[in-house]
Amino acid sequence: MGRFEERIRSIRKEAESGKITWEEADKLTAEWLSFYKLSLPDYAKLEDSYLYSWKSFNQSTLPVLLKLKIPIYVAYGSSDVIADDCDLLPFYFSGNQKNNLTIKRYNGLEHNFFPVDDSGNVDYENGSWRQVMNTFIDWVVKMKY
């Protein structure tokens, strides 16, 4: 569910932490459901072009990943709401007798690899892109084709 799933998970976490009420969460979830329904038609039938990206980022890539035979590297921040399911990727791969996945979790970082404090505030001054990319490049260099 991609972007929509991210929004719904964020709303749920806000309600769980008491930042919003469950009634507010229900209202926000209903609003997102209405918006989601707008993105369901085929691309040619979408009324607004901004819905293209919402539709494309809401399709699961797991079936495609499981078909790949090349090495796959997945890096994600543990504080990225949508990355919760990344912890399950090794199980999906193992369940399909696949061993071409390398996964790297960056604890305490969000989607764009910026640190997140205990209050959920993102520190945009201290990103970890260089570390993330260097680790990826090291992995690529070590690969044997």
C-alpha positions, 0 to 999 in steps of 0.5 A: 500500500506504499504511501497510503500505508505510511499515512495510516501507520503514522496516524495509528502511531499518533493515536497510540502515543496520545498525540491525537484521539482515536476519533481523530485517527478514524476521521483522518483514516476515512479521509485517506481512504477517500483519497485512496479510492481516487487513485484506483482507476487505471492510469488512463482513467485517472482524472488528476495527474498528481494521482499517478505517483500515488498510484505507482508508489502503492503497488507492492514490489515484493513479487518483482523482487522475488523474481530477480536472480541478481543480488539485491541490497536493501537499506532502510531507517528503523524510524521510517514508518513504512519500513516496518515490513523490511524486517520481514523481507528475509522471511519472504526470501527464505520462504521462496528459497531465495538467498540473493538479499542483503539487508541493512537497517540503520537504527534511529534513522528515518526514510531519508537517513536523518536521525530521529530523537526519542520525541520523533523530531528529525535532525535534518542537520546530521544526515547519514547519506554518506555512511549509507552510500559508502556501505552500499558501495563497499557491498557492490565492490565486494560482489562477484559477478 
